[in-house]
Amino acid sequence: MQRIKTSYVGVYYRLARRIGRKGQEKIFYIVFKKDGVTREEKAGGEFRQGMTAARAARIRADRIEGKRLSNKETREKREAEKAAQEARWTIDRLWSEYKAGRVKSKSLASDDYMFRKHLAPVFGEKEPGELIPLEFDRLRLALLKTKSKQTVAYLLKLMRRIVNFGVTRQLCPPLTFKVELPKVYNAKTENLTPDQLKRLLETIDREPNAQVAGLMRLALLTGMRRGELFRLQWQDVDFERGFISIRGPKGGQDQTIPMNSEARALLERHYLGRLKSSPQVFPGRGGRQRTDIRKQVNKIKEAAGLPKSFRALHGLRHVYASMLASSGQVDMYTLQKLLTHKSPQMTQRYAHLRDETLRRASDLAGKLMSETEKNEETLTA
């Protein structure tokens, strides 16, 4: 195409066919010398970019002064920025990756809502390495104005969990500071009186749903958490050695707990009536991993006349732990291992029950001593 001069120095145009329409349009070019090299660059089309000779002249001046990149350099810069953005493991991207590896459940949906509402607006577009303590402090103080300490602590723990997920998969560096959590005193323990426990067991025995009845009884016999019972597969049940493997517990590391004779008998009966197409011990719909059982266990709780505050499934774990602690025959270290607690501090909530048993034993010793002295006095008289 022939290059046609304009009234501006170093600005030319060529005529080209218009794209999508009849006729022609001017395609403007600039010619200038930089670093001893003569360059010719396309400035833009008359209709496509709204280019004029005057605009092209201003572009030429900026290119000579180094104030503007060429079209090619601009494209390369955009492509580099896009590639860099795609390579960034932001908190938002880490959360998406974290969700992709989790089983869909109500708890995951709840976490996602909490993340989108409270965490994403503050941290979503940032990488873990860009985070600073001040951001966490401001968020914590802002949330405490409308949320409970427990909710705020949960949100900050969720944020910490997302970063730790990225660190374990070598997607991002760890935080360089400790996230300060609100102090929450929620060492709540739930227990049942002997009469309440008796009514519960009788109600479970009458329950026609073998899955629900078996799950609740195993919770009482082993102290396993709800999620651990949901994830339990037959491959985790070692009848030969008498152990149950707990995969992905709350503490993070897989654990094994002993299977007592009552738990063994329950699982053996349950095995005979199992859904053979499912690997799950307590499968949900279609043999898949169960995600909720709240409705069924609450129905049993109400039928047994248990307190409204008693959590129908997690409370059974507390009953298991309380029975062992109050027996006086199980030390805190053993109880910690049975409950798969990560630290002994988590088990200490049951220490008062053991202390009460020890106190009664001590009182008995004093009583026996007193009775011995009285008998001696009687014999002497």
C-alpha positions as CSV (number, residue, x, y, z in Angstrom):
1,M,0.0,0.0,0.0
2,Q,1.2,3.5,-0.8
3,R,2.3,5.6,2.1
4,I,0.7,9.1,2.0
5,K,2.1,12.1,3.8
6,T,0.1,14.3,6.2
7,S,0.7,17.8,7.3
8,Y,2.4,16.5,10.4
9,V,6.1,15.6,10.4
10,G,6.7,11.9,10.4
11,V,3.0,11.0,10.2
12,Y,1.7,9.0,7.2
13,Y,-1.3,7.0,6.3
14,R,-2.2,4.2,4.0
15,L,-5.6,3.4,2.6
16,A,-7.1,0.0,3.5
17,R,-10.4,-1.8,3.0
18,R,-12.8,-1.2,5.9
19,I,-13.5,-4.3,7.9
20,G,-17.2,-5.3,7.9
21,R,-18.3,-2.3,5.8
22,K,-17.9,-0.9,2.3
23,G,-15.3,1.7,1.4
24,Q,-11.8,2.4,2.8
25,E,-10.2,3.9,5.9
26,K,-6.9,5.6,6.7
27,I,-4.4,3.6,8.7
28,F,-2.0,6.0,10.3
29,Y,1.7,5.3,10.8
30,I,4.5,7.2,12.5
31,V,8.1,7.3,11.5
32,F,10.8,8.5,13.9
33,K,14.4,7.9,14.8
34,K,15.4,6.6,18.3
35,D,18.7,5.3,19.5
36,G,20.1,5.8,16.0
37,V,17.5,3.5,14.4
38,T,14.6,4.7,12.1
39,R,11.4,3.1,13.2
40,E,8.0,2.8,11.6
41,E,5.0,2.0,13.8
42,K,1.3,1.7,13.3
43,A,-0.7,4.3,15.2
44,G,-4.2,3.1,14.4
45,G,-7.1,3.1,12.1
46,E,-9.3,6.0,11.3
47,F,-12.5,4.2,12.2
48,R,-11.3,1.2,14.3
49,Q,-9.3,3.3,16.8
50,G,-10.7,6.7,16.0
51,M,-7.2,7.8,14.9
52,T,-6.4,11.1,13.3
53,A,-3.2,12.7,12.0
54,A,-3.1,15.0,15.1
55,R,-3.4,12.1,17.5
56,A,-0.7,10.1,15.6
57,A,1.6,13.2,15.9
58,R,1.1,13.3,19.7
59,I,1.9,9.5,19.8
60,R,5.0,10.1,17.8
61,A,6.2,12.8,20.2
62,D,5.6,10.5,23.2
63,R,7.5,7.7,21.6
64,I,10.5,9.9,20.9
65,E,10.5,11.1,24.5
66,G,10.1,7.6,25.9
67,K,6.7,8.4,27.4
68,R,4.8,5.7,25.5
69,L,5.3,2.1,24.6
70,S,4.8,0.8,21.1
71,N,1.7,-1.2,20.3
72,K,3.8,-4.4,20.3
73,E,5.4,-3.5,23.6
74,T,1.9,-2.7,25.0
75,R,0.6,-6.1,23.9
76,E,3.6,-7.9,25.4
77,K,3.2,-6.0,28.7
78,R,-0.5,-6.9,28.9
79,E,0.3,-10.5,28.1
80,A,3.0,-10.5,30.8
81,E,0.7,-8.9,33.4
82,K,-2.0,-11.5,32.5
83,A,0.5,-14.4,32.9
84,A,1.7,-12.9,36.2
85,Q,-1.9,-12.6,37.4
86,E,-2.7,-16.1,36.5
87,A,0.4,-17.3,38.3
88,R,-0.6,-15.5,41.5
89,W,-2.1,-17.8,44.3
90,T,-4.4,-15.2,45.8
91,I,-6.5,-16.1,48.9
92,D,-9.6,-16.2,46.6
93,R,-7.8,-18.7,44.3
94,L,-6.6,-20.8,47.2
95,W,-10.1,-21.0,48.6
96,S,-11.4,-22.2,45.2
97,E,-8.7,-24.9,45.1
98,Y,-9.5,-25.9,48.7
99,K,-13.2,-26.3,47.9
100,A,-12.5,-28.4,44.9
101,G,-10.9,-31.1,47.0
102,R,-13.7,-31.1,49.6
103,V,-16.9,-33.2,49.7
104,K,-19.9,-30.9,49.2
105,S,-21.7,-30.5,52.4
106,K,-23.7,-28.0,54.4
107,S,-20.7,-27.1,56.5
108,L,-18.7,-26.4,53.3
109,A,-21.5,-24.2,52.0
110,S,-21.6,-22.4,55.3
111,D,-17.8,-21.8,55.2
112,D,-18.1,-20.6,51.6
113,Y,-20.8,-18.1,52.6
114,M,-18.7,-16.9,55.5
115,F,-15.6,-16.5,53.3
116,R,-17.4,-14.6,50.6
117,K,-19.1,-12.3,53.0
118,H,-16.3,-11.5,55.5
119,L,-12.9,-12.6,54.2
120,A,-12.9,-12.2,50.4
121,P,-13.6,-8.4,50.5
122,V,-10.5,-7.9,52.7
123,F,-8.1,-10.6,51.6
124,G,-9.4,-12.1,48.4
125,E,-7.2,-10.4,45.8
126,K,-4.0,-10.7,47.9
127,E,-1.4,-13.4,48.2
128,P,-0.4,-14.7,51.6
129,G,3.0,-13.0,51.4
130,E,1.3,-9.6,51.0
131,L,-0.8,-9.9,54.2
132,I,0.2,-7.9,57.3
133,P,-1.0,-8.2,61.0
134,L,-2.7,-4.8,60.9
135,E,-5.3,-6.2,58.4
136,F,-6.2,-9.1,60.7
137,D,-6.4,-6.7,63.7
138,R,-8.8,-4.3,61.9
139,L,-11.0,-7.2,60.7
140,R,-11.1,-8.8,64.1
141,L,-12.1,-5.5,65.8
142,A,-14.7,-4.7,63.1
143,L,-16.3,-8.2,63.3
144,L,-16.4,-8.1,67.1
145,K,-18.9,-5.2,66.9
146,T,-21.6,-7.4,65.5
147,K,-20.3,-11.0,65.8
148,S,-19.6,-13.3,68.8
149,K,-16.1,-14.1,69.8
150,Q,-16.6,-17.7,68.8
151,T,-17.7,-16.6,65.2
152,V,-14.8,-14.2,64.8
153,A,-12.3,-16.9,66.0
154,Y,-13.8,-19.4,63.6
155,L,-13.5,-16.9,60.7
156,L,-9.8,-16.2,61.5
157,K,-9.1,-19.9,61.8
158,L,-10.8,-20.4,58.4
159,M,-8.4,-17.8,57.0
160,R,-5.4,-19.6,58.6
161,R,-6.7,-22.9,57.3
162,I,-6.7,-21.6,53.7
163,V,-3.1,-20.3,54.0
164,N,-1.9,-23.6,55.5
165,F,-3.6,-25.5,52.7
166,G,-1.6,-23.5,50.2
167,V,1.6,-23.9,52.2
168,T,1.3,-27.7,52.4
169,R,0.8,-27.9,48.6
170,Q,3.8,-25.5,48.0
171,L,1.5,-22.9,46.3
172,C,2.4,-20.0,48.6
173,P,4.7,-19.1,51.6
174,P,3.4,-19.3,55.1
175,L,2.4,-16.2,57.1
176,T,5.3,-14.5,58.8
177,F,3.2,-13.7,61.9
178,K,0.8,-15.3,64.3
179,V,-2.9,-14.6,63.8
180,E,-4.3,-13.3,67.1
181,L,-7.7,-14.9,67.9
182,P,-10.3,-13.6,70.4
183,K,-10.2,-15.6,73.6
184,V,-13.1,-17.9,73.6
185,Y,-14.0,-19.9,76.7
186,N,-16.1,-22.6,75.2
187,A,-14.9,-25.6,77.0
188,K,-18.4,-26.9,77.2
189,T,-19.0,-30.5,78.2
190,E,-22.3,-32.3,77.8
191,N,-23.3,-35.2,79.9
192,L,-26.3,-37.3,80.6
193,T,-27.7,-38.7,83.8
194,P,-27.9,-42.5,84.1
195,D,-31.7,-42.2,83.5
196,Q,-31.3,-40.0,80.5
197,L,-28.6,-42.3,79.0
198,K,-30.9,-45.3,79.7
199,R,-33.8,-43.6,77.9
200,L,-31.6,-42.7,75.0
201,L,-30.3,-46.3,74.5
202,E,-33.9,-47.6,74.7
203,T,-35.0,-45.1,72.0
204,I,-32.0,-46.0,69.8
205,D,-32.9,-49.7,70.2
206,R,-36.4,-48.9,68.9
207,E,-35.1,-46.9,65.9
208,P,-36.0,-48.7,62.7
209,N,-33.3,-46.9,60.7
210,A,-30.3,-49.2,61.3
211,Q,-27.8,-46.7,59.9
212,V,-28.8,-43.9,62.3
213,A,-29.0,-46.3,65.3
214,G,-25.7,-47.9,64.5
215,L,-24.0,-44.5,64.0
216,M,-25.2,-43.1,67.3
217,R,-24.3,-46.3,69.3
218,L,-20.8,-46.2,67.7
219,A,-20.4,-42.6,68.8
220,L,-21.2,-43.6,72.3
221,L,-18.8,-46.6,72.2
222,T,-15.8,-44.9,70.6
223,G,-16.2,-41.1,71.1
224,M,-15.7,-40.6,67.4
225,R,-16.6,-37.2,65.9
226,R,-19.5,-36.8,63.5
227,G,-17.2,-36.2,60.4
228,E,-15.1,-39.2,61.3
229,L,-18.2,-41.4,61.5
230,F,-19.4,-40.0,58.1
231,R,-16.0,-40.7,56.5
232,L,-15.6,-44.2,58.1
233,Q,-15.2,-46.9,55.5
234,W,-15.0,-50.7,55.9
235,Q,-11.4,-50.7,54.9
236,D,-10.8,-48.6,58.1
237,V,-12.2,-51.3,60.3
238,D,-9.6,-53.9,61.2
239,F,-11.6,-56.8,62.8
240,E,-8.4,-59.0,63.0
241,R,-6.3,-56.6,65.0
242,G,-9.3,-54.9,66.7
243,F,-8.6,-51.3,65.6
244,I,-10.4,-48.5,63.8
245,S,-8.5,-46.1,61.6
246,I,-9.6,-42.5,61.6
247,R,-8.7,-40.7,58.4
248,G,-8.5,-36.9,58.3
249,P,-9.3,-36.3,62.0
250,K,-9.7,-32.8,63.3
251,G,-6.1,-32.8,64.5
252,G,-4.9,-33.4,61.0
253,Q,-2.9,-36.7,61.3
254,D,-4.5,-40.0,60.7
255,Q,-5.1,-42.0,63.9
256,T,-6.1,-45.5,65.1
257,I,-8.3,-46.2,68.1
258,P,-8.9,-49.6,69.8
259,M,-12.2,-51.3,69.0
260,N,-13.9,-52.5,72.2
261,S,-15.9,-55.7,72.2
262,E,-19.3,-53.9,72.1
263,A,-18.1,-51.8,69.1
264,R,-16.9,-54.9,67.4
265,A,-20.2,-56.7,67.9
266,L,-22.1,-53.7,66.6
267,L,-19.9,-53.3,63.5
268,E,-20.0,-57.1,62.8
269,R,-23.8,-57.0,62.8
270,H,-23.8,-53.9,60.7
271,Y,-21.4,-55.5,58.3
272,L,-23.8,-58.4,57.6
273,G,-26.5,-55.9,56.6
274,R,-24.2,-53.5,54.8
275,L,-24.9,-51.9,51.4
276,K,-22.5,-53.9,49.3
277,S,-22.2,-51.3,46.6
278,S,-20.8,-48.7,49.0
279,P,-17.4,-48.6,50.8
280,Q,-19.0,-46.4,53.6
281,V,-19.9,-47.9,56.9
282,F,-22.8,-45.4,57.3
283,P,-23.6,-44.5,53.7
284,G,-25.8,-41.7,52.6
285,R,-28.0,-41.4,49.5
286,G,-26.8,-43.6,46.6
287,G,-24.2,-45.2,48.8
288,R,-22.2,-41.9,48.9
289,Q,-20.5,-40.4,51.9
290,R,-23.1,-39.1,54.3
291,T,-23.1,-35.3,54.8
292,D,-25.9,-34.7,57.4
293,I,-27.9,-36.7,59.9
294,R,-29.2,-33.8,62.1
295,K,-32.9,-34.4,61.4
296,Q,-32.8,-38.1,62.3
297,V,-30.7,-37.8,65.5
298,N,-32.7,-34.8,66.7
299,K,-35.9,-37.0,66.4
300,I,-34.3,-39.6,68.6
301,K,-33.2,-37.0,71.1
302,E,-36.7,-35.6,71.4
303,A,-38.2,-39.1,71.7
304,A,-35.8,-39.8,74.5
305,G,-36.7,-36.6,76.3
306,L,-33.2,-35.2,76.4
307,P,-32.5,-31.5,77.1
308,K,-32.9,-29.2,74.1
309,S,-29.3,-27.9,74.7
310,F,-27.9,-31.4,74.3
311,R,-26.3,-31.9,70.8
312,A,-27.7,-35.1,69.6
313,L,-24.5,-36.4,68.0
314,H,-21.5,-34.4,69.2
315,G,-22.9,-34.6,72.8
316,L,-22.4,-38.4,72.6
317,R,-18.7,-37.9,72.3
318,H,-18.8,-35.8,75.5
319,V,-20.8,-38.6,77.2
320,Y,-18.2,-41.1,76.2
321,A,-15.3,-39.0,77.5
322,S,-17.2,-38.1,80.7
323,M,-17.9,-41.7,81.5
324,L,-14.3,-42.6,81.2
325,A,-13.0,-39.6,83.1
326,S,-15.5,-40.0,86.0
327,S,-14.7,-43.8,86.3
328,G,-11.4,-42.9,87.9
329,Q,-9.8,-45.8,86.0
330,V,-8.6,-43.7,83.0
331,D,-5.8,-41.2,83.2
332,M,-5.9,-37.9,81.2
333,Y,-3.1,-39.0,78.8
334,T,-5.0,-42.2,77.8
335,L,-8.2,-40.2,77.4
336,Q,-6.4,-37.8,75.2
337,K,-5.3,-40.6,72.9
338,L,-8.7,-42.2,72.8
339,L,-10.3,-38.9,71.9
340,T,-7.5,-38.2,69.3
341,H,-7.0,-34.7,70.9
342,K,-3.9,-33.0,69.4
343,S,-3.0,-31.4,72.8
344,P,-3.6,-32.3,76.4
345,Q,-5.2,-28.9,77.0
346,M,-8.3,-30.0,75.0
347,T,-8.7,-33.0,77.3
348,Q,-8.5,-31.0,80.5
349,R,-12.2,-30.0,80.3
350,Y,-12.9,-33.5,81.7
351,A,-10.3,-33.3,84.4
352,H,-12.8,-32.1,87.0
353,L,-14.7,-35.3,86.7
354,R,-11.6,-37.4,87.4
355,D,-10.8,-35.1,90.3
356,E,-14.2,-35.6,91.8
357,T,-13.7,-39.4,91.6
358,L,-10.3,-39.0,93.3
359,R,-11.9,-36.8,96.0
360,R,-14.5,-39.4,96.7
361,A,-11.7,-42.1,97.0
362,S,-9.8,-39.8,99.3
363,D,-12.9,-39.3,101.4
364,L,-13.4,-43.0,101.6
365,A,-9.8,-43.4,102.9
366,G,-10.5,-40.9,105.6
367,K,-13.8,-42.7,106.5
368,L,-12.1,-46.1,106.7
369,M,-9.4,-44.7,108.9
370,S,-11.9,-43.1,111.2
371,E,-13.9,-46.3,111.4
372,T,-10.6,-48.2,112.3
373,E,-9.9,-45.8,115.1
374,K,-13.4,-46.2,116.5
375,N,-13.1,-50.0,116.4
376,E,-9.8,-49.8,118.3
377,E,-11.3,-47.6,120.9
378,T,-14.2,-50.0,121.4
379,L,-11.8,-53.0,121.8
380,T,-9.6,-51.1,124.3
381,A,-12.7,-50.1,126.3
